[in-house]
C-alpha cells in the first residue's frame, strides 16, 4: 500500500456516506420533502464514492485512483447546489421544475471537462474550490442576513448561525488548512522520517472534509426546515448528528399570493 495512513483515513468518508444513506432510508427528515430526500441519497452516495476513490488513490497512486476520488467531489458539489436552489420552494413543488433534468446534464458536463483536462490539476482545483467558495458564500448569506418572520429569525439565531460556523471551521480552517500544510511541507515531512507527521497531516484533511461536509448537509436541512416553518431537531445516529424536522407549525405563504 503506497500511502497506508492516507488510504485508511479515507474510510471515514465511506463511513459517512453509508451512515447517511442508512439514516435517509430509515427516517424522513421532514414531511413533504421528497425532492430533498433524493438529493440526500445522491450526496451520501457521492460520499461513499469519494471515500472509495480516495482509498484507491492513496493505495495505488494511479490516474484511475485520482479520477475515482476527484470526480465524485465535483458531483457532490452539483448535488449540494441543487439542494440549495430549492431551499425556499413550496412543499413538494419545485421552484425550478427543470432542475431534476438539468442536474444530470451538469454532472455529465463536469465529468467530460474533468476527463479532458485530467492532467491539469489546476482545472479540477478551480472547479471544486470555486464551487465550495460559491456554496459557502451562499450559506453565509442565509446565515447572517436577518429574517423578517419571527419564526425564521429564531431558527436563524439558534441553529443556522452556530451550525454554519461549525461547518466553516471544520471544513475550511481545520480540513483545508491541514491540506494546505500537507501540500506545502509534504517533502519535508517525508524527509524528516517522523512517522507521526506522516500519519496525521493528510488524514486531518480527510476527517475535516468528511465532518465539515456532513455539517454543511445538516445546515442545508436546517435552512429547508426554517423555510417550511418546521421545528428543527438534532439527533445522533451512529456517532453523527442528523437533522429531523418536526411538524410544520405554520403554512408557508406563496410569494405569488
N, C-alpha and C positions, 0 to 999 in steps of 0.2 A: 504494500500500500504506500503510495508516494507521500501523502500528507495525512498521516493517521489521525492526528488530533483534529484537523480541519474537517476531515471526512466524517468522523464520529460525531462531532458537534453539529453537523448538518442534519442529523437525525432529529434534532429538536424541532426543526421546521416541519419534518414529516409528521411528528407527534402533534404539532399544532393543527395541521391540515386534517388528520384523522379525527382528532377530538372535535374540531369544528364541524366536520361532516356528521359525526355521530350526534352532536348537540342539535344541529339544524334538523336532522331527521327525527330526533326524539321529541323536540318541543318547538312549536311555532312561537317565535319570539314576540309576535304582535298580530292581533287579528286584522283581517283584511289586507294582508301584505304578501300575496302570492308572488308577485314580481320580485320583491326583495329576497324572498326565500330562495328563489332560483339563483339570484345573484350571489347570495352567500354560498350556495353549493359551488358555484363557479370559482369564487375566490379561494375557498378552502381546498378545492381540487388543485388550483394553481399552487397553493402552499405545499401540497404533497409532491407535486411535480418539481417544484423548486428544490425541496429538500432532497429528493432522489437525484435530481440533476447535480446539485452541489456535492452530494456524496460521491457520485460518479466522477465529477470533475477532479476533486481533490484526491480520489483514489487512483485515477489513471492519468490526469494531466493531458487529456486529449481534446481535440477540437470538438468532437462529439459531446464529451462531457461538459465542455464550456457552453455549447449551444443548448444542451438539455437543462442547464442551470439558468441561463440568461433569458431565453425565450419566454418561459413561464413568468418571469419577473415583469416583462413587458405586458403580457396578457393580464396579469393581476392588476396592473395599473389601469388598464382599459375597463375591467370589471368594476373597480372602485369608482372610476369616473362615471360609469353608467348608473351606479347606485346613488351617487351624489346628485346627479342630474334630476332624479325623481324624488329628492328628499322632501319636497313640499307638495307633491301631487295628491289628488284625491284618492281615497281608498279604492284599490283595485281599478283605478282609472288613470292611465299613464298621461302625463303632461305631453310627452313626446311619443306618440304611438309607433313611430318608425324606429325607435331606439332598439328594440329587440332584434330588428333586422340589420341595423347599422353596426351593432357591436361585433357580430361575427365577421363582417366585411372589414372592419377596422383591425380586428385581430389578425386576419389573413394578411392585410397590408403590412402590419408590423412584422409578421413572420417573413414576408418577402423582402422587406427592407433589411431586416437583420441578416438573412442569408446572403443577400447581395454584398453587404458590407461587413461580413463576419470577421474579416481580417483586420478591420479598423475598429479597435476597441472604443475610440472616441465617439463613433456613431452610436453604439449601444449606450455608452455612458450618458451621452447627451439626451437620448430618447428616454432613458429610465430616470435619470436625475431631473430632467426637465418636467417629466410627469409628476414626480414626487414633489417638487417645488410648487408646481401649479396646484396640486391637491392640498398641500399644506397651507398655501395661501388662502384657498377657498375655505378650508376648515377654520383657519384663524378668523376670517371674516364672519363666519357663522357663530364663532365663539365670542368675539369681543364687541360685536355690534348689539346694542341694547334692543330689546323687543318691546313693542307697544302692549301686546296682550300679556296680562299679568301671569297667566299660567306658563307661557313660553319664557318670560323673563325669570320666573322662579326656577324653571328647569335649566335655563342657561347658567345661572349663578351656581346652582347646586351640583350640576353634572357636567355640562359642556365645558366650562372653564377648567375645572381640575383635570378632566379626562383628556382634553386637548394637551394640556401641559404634560401629563404623564406620557402620552404618545410621542410628543415632540422631544422630550428629554430622553426617552428610551431609544427611539429610532435615530434621531439626528445627533444628539450630543453623545450618548453612550455608544450606540452601534456604529453609526457613521464615523464618529470620532476615532473609534478603535480601528476601523477600516483604513482611515487616512494614516494613522500612526503605523499600521502594518505595512501599507504601501510605501511609506517614506523610509522606514527603517528595516525593511524585510531582510536585506542583505546583511546588515549589521547584526540583526537578531540571529540569523543562521550562523554567521561567522563567530558569534560570541560563544556558541555551544551551550547556552543556558536553556535547558530543556523547558523550564517553567515559562519563559517568554514565548517559546515556540508553541507551547500548549495553550497559551492564554490569548494572545493578541487577536488572531483571526477568528477563533471561536467566540470572542466577545462580540464581534460584528454579527455572527450568526445568531447569538442569543438576543442581542439588541434589536436586530432586524425582525426576528421572529416575534418577540414580545411587543415591539413597537407597532408592527403591522396589525397584530391582534387587537391592541388597544385602539388603533385607528378604526378598525372594523366596529368595535364596541361603540366608539364615538359616533360613527355613522348611524348605528342603530338608535342611539340616543337622540340624534338630530331628527330622525324619522318619527320616533315616538313623540318628541316635542311638537312637531308639526301636526301630528294626528290628535294631540291632546290626550295621549295615553301616559299614565304614570310610569316612571322608569324604575325598574327593579334590577339589581345586580345580584347574580347567583354564581356560586363556584361549582364548576363541573370538571372533575379530573384535573384539579390544580390550576385551572384557568378561569378567569372571570367571564361571564356571559351576561348579556342584557336581555331581559324579558320585559315586554311592555304589558302593563295592566289593561283593564277595560277602559275604553275611551270615556273621558269624563264630559266631553262637550262635542258638539257637532262642528266639524270644520266647515267654515263658510266659504263657498266657492268665490273666487275672485271675479267671476263673470257676473255674479249677482249684484 
